Every structure is written in C-alpha cells, then in structure tokens.
Amino acid sequence: MPDEINLSRLEPTLDSHAYPAERAALAESFSGTTVLFADGDADLGDLLADVDQETFASADDAHTALQNVLPIEALGEPGQSDGDA
C-alpha cells in the first residue's frame, strides 16, 4: 500500500481491499495512507472511521460514502476562489 495517494487515486486504492467490508476493517487497512488534496491532506483510515456507514458492498460504495467526510481542502485548487466577491 502506498504511503501517499492523490485524491484522484482514491477509488482504485479502495479497490485493492476485498468486499464486502466492515468500516473498521477498512479504516485499519488504510490507516497510515495519506490522501493528498488540492490544499492539504488527511489519513485515509481516519476518513473511513468518520463515515457513518458500517459496511461497504464495494470500493464504489466506500468511495461514495467518503465524499460526505472529505474536508473542504479536498476540493478545488489551492487559493482558488469559490466565486464569492
């Protein structure tokens, strides 16, 4: 397992695990893997631990659930305006 992945590689990385999978097992498996965002990073195991869902049928299922816990730093480019003046 790589120590760092770009956010764009999140789903293929999750696909390396066997499914169905429990949230705790995924969080433990990916603990120590840093997800690099446009502006910052986070531990993938910690992100998975924050998901409300208890089990995942597939990597796509886990990826979708993670979208709800990604920090604002995961979106856009560093210093990019959201259009507010």
N, C-alpha and C positions, 0 to 999 in steps of 0.2 A: 504494500500500500504506500503510495507516495505521501510524503510529509506535507506537501502543499499542492493544492489544485486550484485552478481558476474556476470561478463560478460557472463558466460555460461547460466545464467538465464534470459538473455535479452529478447529473443523471448517469453518465457512463460509469462513474465511480461507484454510485449506489448499486449499479447493475452487477458489480463484482460480488455481491452478497447473495446468498441463497434466500429465496422467498417461497412461502410466506415467512415473515419475520416479525418478532416482537420488537417494540420500540426500544426496550432496554438492551436487547442483544445488538441492535443496530448502533445504538449510542456507544456501547462498549467497543464494538468492532471498529468504529470510525473515530474513536477518541484519539486525539493527537494529530489528526489530519486537519490542517489549516486550509480553510476556504478563503481565497483571495478575492476581495471585492474591488469595485472601482475606486473606493476610498476606504480602505481598512481591511480587516479580516476577522474571522471567527473560527472557533474549533467546531468541526462538523459533529463530533459526538455531543457537544453541548447544545448545538442547534437541534439535533434529533431528540435530545432529552426534553427540550422545551415544547415539542409537538404534543398536542392533546390526544392524538390517535394512538391506540395501544398496539395495533397490529397493522402490517402492510402486506398486501397481496402481491405487490411487485415493486420494482425500482421506480416505475412511473407513479405509483401510489405514494411512495415515500417522498419523491421529488415534489409532487403536488402539495403534500402536507407541509413540507419545508417552506413553501412560498409564503405561508402565513407567519413564519417566525423569523424570516430574514430581516436584518436591520436595514434602515434607510440607506446606509453606506453601500449596500449591495446594488443599488440602482444608479444608473447614470454614470457620468464621468466625473472625476474629481473637479470641484469648482464649477460644475455645470449648473446653470440657473434652471429653476423649475418653471420659469416664465413669469413669476411674480415680480412686479416692479417696486 
